[in-house]
Amino acid sequence: MSQRRLIFLLIFLSLSKIIAQPQQHDRWLQKTGYGLMFHYEAFKNHSTQSYNRAVDSFDVEKFASEVESTGAGHVIFVIGQHWGKYCAPNQAYEKLLGVTNGIWTSKRDLIMEIAQQLSKREIRLILYMTARAPMRHYKIIKAMRDTLPSINGKPTGPSVDPMSHPRKVKGFLRSENQAPNPHFLKNWADVCGEWSQRYGNLISGWWFDGYKTEMRDAYDALTKEKYNIDTWIAAVLSGNPEAELAFNAGAHPLLSLCTGGKLCPHQTFTSGENHDFYQRTKKGKGKALTPKNFPAPAGVVWHLLLPLSKGWGSGEESRFETTTLKEHIDVINAEGGTITLDVPLSSAGKIPVKALQTLQELGKDRQKLKDRIRSF
């Protein structure tokens, strides 16, 4: 039997199990096939004016149509990252910073518009959010009451870059490399909870970055506090209690694929951050990153995330041939997992032409497979 026919048979058998036992396997993330991630404006140090101009330029309907043309079943969209600006209003965040809407949050609610357009096309939306306060601004870390950066255990002031590293500043620890405190978790619950309640079932999941091992290790001690990781997650789930949750601590199978156990008790799918389809080893390429080779904990959907192009949110074309993408996705799907490809995106919401062409070819091939399965 050829490899192609074997992969098709595995996928058919996997889908048959899902159809035969819907109560035991009703996890939508296992049925999307593959998805796309967009680091929208996450790496640009925008001014208030330039950020609003960028968000206002976004063509939501065209973006959603392009995503639909790729056959992707889900999207992970970055609402904001370490620069502290978010592409949706949030009164809780604005109040904590002491500013009005349009300064650190966009005037336009881009997330609502994207969620509505994707929903019309039956494409699930997952929000990317950080588990800690935006790290590039000391004043935001302080305003959120997150644990301040420190040197040899003593909090630093704003004169020290909060993104510093111990190799450059001896004894330095970023906020995310220290345990969070109850005050911050209460504030972050207010921020995340506002979006959760506004978007409701339009948001099918959350992907939290920067949930480092220090945060994992602080979980038990924090349960003794009024505000803790549980109360933060309760706010996250307040708009959609069925939302899937991932927590990310770095690009290593032990953490990103949870081969050493869940990072957070509330985790329902793996963050999956990696850079290729194979494990990195000292000798180079290790085993293929698949659910069989690197199984996730029971009840956690196996998910792999990697850049389609040259890096996170960057590049113009795919590093991989369409056939290579298809082969890996088919194997991962057949073993009960899913995959997300991080794709570059312009301020106006346009996917680069060459990258889009590869994804559209992938989408055509996967549609043919779905049609063949339906014909059985």
Legacy VTK file of the C-alpha trace (Angstrom):
# vtk DataFile Version 3.0
C-alpha trace
ASCII
DATASET POLYDATA
POINTS 376 float
0.000 0.000 0.000
1.387 3.445 -0.946
2.091 6.033 1.760
-0.597 8.323 0.305
-3.273 5.579 0.434
-2.188 4.610 3.960
-2.500 8.231 5.179
-5.950 8.495 3.563
-7.042 5.263 5.273
-5.826 6.510 8.661
-7.726 9.785 8.244
-10.888 7.925 7.194
-10.684 5.616 10.205
-10.059 8.572 12.514
-13.086 10.468 11.175
-15.191 7.314 11.399
-14.444 7.047 15.120
-15.444 10.690 15.656
-18.747 10.146 13.813
-19.484 6.853 15.595
-18.846 8.228 19.106
-19.733 11.942 19.077
-20.209 12.159 22.840
-16.672 10.960 23.538
-14.879 12.781 20.718
-16.823 16.023 20.342
-13.755 18.295 20.315
-14.081 20.769 17.443
-10.349 21.480 17.404
-9.689 17.900 16.294
-11.987 18.422 13.299
-10.641 21.670 11.836
-7.804 19.939 9.981
-5.478 22.894 10.170
-5.588 26.602 10.956
-3.766 29.892 10.459
-2.210 32.262 12.998
-1.666 35.985 12.501
0.716 38.078 14.636
-1.107 41.245 13.675
1.141 44.296 14.273
2.623 42.457 17.265
6.248 43.412 16.611
5.848 47.102 15.702
6.369 49.928 18.150
3.397 51.995 16.981
2.450 55.445 18.101
-1.180 55.981 19.054
-1.857 57.576 15.665
-0.069 54.981 13.525
-1.704 52.103 15.376
-5.230 53.406 14.834
-4.432 54.082 11.176
-3.227 50.497 10.782
-6.292 48.996 12.451
-8.650 51.279 10.490
-7.054 50.124 7.214
-7.865 46.455 7.840
-10.226 45.004 5.184
-12.046 42.408 7.294
-14.244 40.918 4.583
-11.336 40.424 2.185
-9.236 38.920 4.978
-11.982 36.446 5.909
-12.458 35.503 2.249
-8.741 34.829 1.828
-8.711 32.671 4.959
-11.741 30.758 3.661
-9.964 30.128 0.338
-7.201 28.241 2.176
-9.555 25.650 3.669
-8.368 26.510 7.192
-10.804 25.507 9.921
-9.593 27.875 12.626
-7.676 31.122 13.125
-5.485 32.260 16.018
-5.431 36.059 15.953
-3.093 38.167 18.063
-5.137 40.848 19.824
-1.936 42.398 21.199
1.441 41.481 22.662
4.339 43.034 24.558
4.125 46.549 23.095
0.921 46.983 25.107
-1.418 48.046 22.285
-4.579 46.065 21.522
-6.744 46.029 18.388
-9.982 46.227 20.362
-11.340 48.598 23.019
-11.143 47.491 26.654
-12.451 49.751 29.417
-10.819 47.715 32.197
-7.368 48.079 30.612
-7.932 51.741 29.807
-9.028 52.466 33.386
-5.997 50.720 34.859
-3.717 52.814 32.632
-5.686 55.991 33.307
-6.346 56.713 29.624
-9.301 56.948 27.269
-10.033 54.615 24.368
-7.808 55.110 21.328
-4.525 55.582 23.216
-3.456 52.021 24.071
-6.512 50.319 22.597
-7.839 50.854 19.084
-11.007 52.838 18.561
-12.202 50.191 16.116
-13.197 46.799 17.523
-11.297 44.782 14.940
-11.714 41.523 16.848
-15.513 41.747 16.824
-15.581 42.342 13.072
-13.152 39.494 12.357
-15.054 37.139 14.655
-18.347 37.899 12.910
-16.935 37.434 9.404
-15.186 34.165 10.300
-18.320 32.882 12.016
-20.314 33.416 8.796
-17.796 31.135 7.100
-17.869 28.536 9.919
-14.230 29.212 10.816
-13.391 29.131 14.531
-11.558 32.035 16.158
-8.986 31.668 18.941
-7.592 34.785 20.613
-3.877 35.129 21.319
-3.231 36.926 24.602
-0.293 37.113 26.977
-0.556 35.496 30.398
1.342 38.441 31.893
1.348 42.225 31.514
2.979 43.649 28.345
6.684 43.361 29.109
8.148 46.175 27.019
6.710 48.954 29.187
7.675 49.234 32.846
4.808 51.662 33.452
2.248 49.127 32.144
3.699 46.309 34.234
3.406 48.595 37.264
-0.100 49.792 36.355
-1.288 46.169 35.983
0.389 45.470 39.358
2.263 42.532 37.879
5.463 41.402 39.605
8.117 43.960 38.725
11.361 43.025 36.948
14.101 42.404 39.483
17.861 42.185 39.967
19.006 39.689 42.589
15.492 39.587 44.020
15.039 43.357 44.332
12.527 45.204 42.058
14.125 47.399 39.412
12.987 50.829 38.338
12.043 52.161 34.883
15.696 52.928 34.043
16.348 49.204 33.421
14.899 47.752 30.218
12.156 45.309 31.394
13.077 43.049 28.447
16.679 42.655 29.674
18.338 39.266 30.021
20.605 37.836 32.775
23.418 37.495 30.204
23.448 41.297 29.852
22.220 42.363 33.289
23.539 39.988 35.956
20.857 38.675 38.295
18.013 40.132 36.183
14.593 38.483 35.998
11.739 39.610 33.780
8.239 39.795 35.187
7.205 36.594 33.403
10.129 34.714 34.962
8.725 35.356 38.418
5.491 34.238 40.033
2.456 36.478 39.448
0.646 38.001 42.412
-3.076 38.157 43.317
-3.387 41.890 42.491
-2.231 41.317 38.924
-4.417 38.243 38.455
-7.455 40.259 39.537
-6.607 43.020 37.046
-5.859 40.603 34.210
-9.137 38.816 34.932
-10.950 42.143 34.493
-9.185 42.793 31.180
-9.654 39.302 29.701
-13.129 38.961 31.181
-14.360 42.107 29.440
-13.416 40.729 26.034
-14.751 37.281 26.891
-18.175 38.603 27.825
-18.329 40.943 24.821
-17.486 38.290 22.237
-19.211 35.313 23.853
-19.428 32.243 21.623
-17.746 34.094 18.752
-14.488 33.178 20.510
-13.844 29.448 20.553
-10.536 29.455 22.399
-7.640 31.356 23.969
-3.895 30.846 23.412
-1.913 32.366 26.308
1.741 33.177 25.727
4.328 33.671 28.464
2.807 31.162 30.893
6.268 30.217 32.103
7.176 27.415 34.496
7.388 29.981 37.313
3.672 30.666 36.816
2.929 26.950 36.690
4.869 26.343 39.904
3.033 29.173 41.687
-0.407 27.695 41.009
-0.897 25.798 44.284
0.306 28.601 46.545
-1.957 31.092 44.752
-5.070 28.991 45.403
-4.911 30.239 49.012
-5.458 33.804 47.764
-8.802 35.428 46.917
-7.575 36.155 43.391
-5.551 33.455 41.684
-5.101 31.605 38.431
-8.486 29.920 38.853
-10.334 33.239 39.229
-8.478 34.654 36.205
-9.477 31.649 34.079
-13.069 31.867 35.343
-13.176 35.387 33.881
-11.605 34.157 30.627
-14.362 31.558 30.309
-17.193 33.846 31.448
-18.335 34.566 27.881
-17.942 31.023 26.570
-17.434 28.288 29.201
-16.649 25.783 26.423
-13.689 27.725 25.007
-10.491 25.738 24.475
-7.407 26.919 26.394
-3.672 26.692 25.641
-0.746 27.950 27.723
2.702 28.466 26.245
6.097 28.435 27.982
8.430 28.034 25.020
9.300 26.179 21.823
10.235 22.785 23.238
8.115 19.586 23.088
8.422 19.125 26.861
6.533 22.416 27.335
4.735 23.231 24.087
3.395 19.695 23.588
3.033 19.061 27.334
4.957 15.791 27.235
5.866 16.510 30.855
2.251 17.244 31.836
-0.102 20.224 31.642
1.327 23.674 32.292
-2.004 24.714 33.804
-4.799 22.502 35.197
-7.235 24.322 32.878
-5.294 23.433 29.706
-7.397 21.759 26.982
-5.030 21.906 23.977
-1.269 22.164 23.593
0.282 25.480 22.583
2.472 23.545 20.156
5.101 26.239 19.526
7.915 24.842 17.392
9.877 25.898 14.321
9.664 22.828 12.101
7.874 19.505 11.728
10.708 17.730 13.539
12.164 17.846 17.015
15.326 19.907 17.383
18.219 17.933 18.834
21.937 18.529 19.362
22.552 16.386 16.301
20.043 18.339 14.201
16.699 16.827 13.235
15.017 14.432 15.642
11.709 12.596 15.487
8.715 13.947 13.608
6.449 16.069 15.816
3.291 13.957 15.828
0.745 12.929 18.483
2.137 9.399 18.418
5.758 10.441 18.957
5.020 13.157 21.530
1.655 12.342 23.140
-0.225 15.028 25.062
-1.811 14.394 28.489
-5.237 12.758 28.601
-8.030 15.154 27.657
-5.663 17.650 25.991
-5.995 18.061 22.211
-2.629 17.722 20.472
-1.782 20.889 18.527
1.358 21.980 16.661
2.164 25.605 15.795
4.980 26.708 13.486
5.772 29.552 11.038
4.835 29.000 7.414
7.469 31.481 6.250
10.852 32.573 7.608
9.687 33.528 11.108
6.806 34.556 13.322
4.689 37.080 11.433
7.372 37.624 8.792
8.301 36.570 5.271
6.580 36.512 1.901
6.385 32.866 0.874
6.138 29.366 2.307
9.261 27.499 3.431
7.485 24.269 2.499
6.106 22.748 -0.679
2.355 22.145 -0.654
2.909 18.376 -0.783
5.147 18.542 2.309
2.532 20.515 4.241
-0.193 18.111 3.195
1.755 14.998 4.189
2.509 16.290 7.687
-0.992 17.644 8.275
-2.559 14.375 7.120
-0.449 12.313 9.519
-1.167 14.674 12.444
-4.906 14.676 11.685
-4.962 10.894 11.376
-3.426 10.612 14.836
-6.068 12.911 16.359
-4.134 16.188 16.296
-4.345 19.524 14.542
-1.873 22.123 13.337
-1.679 25.903 12.941
0.584 27.678 10.457
1.697 31.184 11.415
1.265 33.434 8.376
2.510 36.986 7.634
-0.165 39.675 7.410
-0.061 43.325 6.354
-1.582 46.169 8.370
-4.518 46.138 5.959
-5.133 42.421 6.549
-3.561 41.118 3.345
-1.727 37.788 3.194
1.374 37.940 0.919
0.536 36.622 -2.566
3.060 33.752 -2.672
2.166 32.526 0.823
-1.535 32.694 -0.024
-1.039 30.711 -3.235
0.584 27.851 -1.326
-2.208 27.839 1.249
-4.896 27.923 -1.445
-3.326 24.907 -3.145
-3.328 23.165 0.212
-6.991 24.111 0.645
-7.964 22.654 -2.739
-6.243 19.377 -1.962
-7.911 19.075 1.435
-11.333 19.834 -0.047
-10.847 16.957 -2.502
-10.058 14.680 0.457
-13.226 15.776 2.316
-15.303 15.109 -0.818
-13.783 11.619 -1.165
-14.567 10.831 2.484
-18.187 11.956 2.029
-18.515 9.613 -0.982
-17.828 6.475 1.125
LINES 1 377
376 0 1 2 3 4 5 6 7 8 9 10 11 12 13 14 15 16 17 18 19 20 21 22 23 24 25 26 27 28 29 30 31 32 33 34 35 36 37 38 39 40 41 42 43 44 45 46 47 48 49 50 51 52 53 54 55 56 57 58 59 60 61 62 63 64 65 66 67 68 69 70 71 72 73 74 75 76 77 78 79 80 81 82 83 84 85 86 87 88 89 90 91 92 93 94 95 96 97 98 99 100 101 102 103 104 105 106 107 108 109 110 111 112 113 114 115 116 117 118 119 120 121 122 123 124 125 126 127 128 129 130 131 132 133 134 135 136 137 138 139 140 141 142 143 144 145 146 147 148 149 150 151 152 153 154 155 156 157 158 159 160 161 162 163 164 165 166 167 168 169 170 171 172 173 174 175 176 177 178 179 180 181 182 183 184 185 186 187 188 189 190 191 192 193 194 195 196 197 198 199 200 201 202 203 204 205 206 207 208 209 210 211 212 213 214 215 216 217 218 219 220 221 222 223 224 225 226 227 228 229 230 231 232 233 234 235 236 237 238 239 240 241 242 243 244 245 246 247 248 249 250 251 252 253 254 255 256 257 258 259 260 261 262 263 264 265 266 267 268 269 270 271 272 273 274 275 276 277 278 279 280 281 282 283 284 285 286 287 288 289 290 291 292 293 294 295 296 297 298 299 300 301 302 303 304 305 306 307 308 309 310 311 312 313 314 315 316 317 318 319 320 321 322 323 324 325 326 327 328 329 330 331 332 333 334 335 336 337 338 339 340 341 342 343 344 345 346 347 348 349 350 351 352 353 354 355 356 357 358 359 360 361 362 363 364 365 366 367 368 369 370 371 372 373 374 375
